[in-house]
């Protein structure tokens, strides 16, 4: 792993260099919300943010996308995305979430070509978290404010400059020949380690050890009768989650033609498991809340060996009734 330094004043020019060759998505304020969008200039980027409002999973798994169109019996597939891209400023928790989405959409035997192509053509440049939000709990799930999992490069804020760590060959290729970087010193590396240690001390979260084992045996427990009471079923927690990946398939028809769409869906919706017969195996908020918790902290572990949560805190911040998943996990352990 190679470490370099770049002055903050040179970052916009570095992004301009990248923009000449590929699409660059970077954080900026859009209608008061920080989100990742394609930028025409490095000057449009914003660095002073906690995290984006919407999860960057939409870069690979769009909220809504057309899979194919049809007209009078003739089907036309949507071409696979071809352009090379760089995502700059993605937080370590969100980069880790991409690894989890890979398990679902880019695994042997179950590869989604649209997702897989976007992932293959995208380089992830991370930005460490010097001051994690009070809602963050990444360290409880095996991550950290300067975690490198899933990243190609990691930028760490050292004040007037960034320490830049190359983590993959793709990341190294972006900075190896750039005159905007210089070799990092021992003082730079030491300062980064001190900042990272302080950042970890700011994060508090539940100890999830033993949660999976509890969930294995409490499927029918009365616990679920109580824990769902505040939930409105709005789905904000799932739409804002970087690892939730449920979707619905819809055909939109107009005359003799139309299109087939894939849209994000939520297990908190009353229609999510409604059968054509009218039967719904999850008829109330109790069953739907249980499904969400079980999926993330039991079923995903059974299938892929890891919890489907990165502790980004979006569901904590955005829930309109303050239903905190950290408190739910703590409660599970007391049963």
Secondary structure, DSSP 8 states (H G I E B T S, - for coil): -EEEEEEGGGHHHHHHHHHTTSEEEEEEEETTEEEEEE-SSGGG-----S--SS-GGGGTS-SEEEEEEEETTEEEE-------EEEEEE-HHHHHHHHHHHHHHEETTEE-HHHHHHHHTEEEEEE--SS--TT--GGGGT--TT--TT-SEEEEE-SSEEEEEE-SHHHHHHHTT-TT-EE--HHHHHHHHHHHHHHHHT------TTHHHHHTT-TT-THHHHHTTT-----HHHHS-SS---EEEEEEEETTEEEEEEEE--TTSTTTTB-TTS-BSS-SHHHHHHHHHHIIIIIHHHHHSS-S-----HHHHH-TT---HHHHHHHHHH-
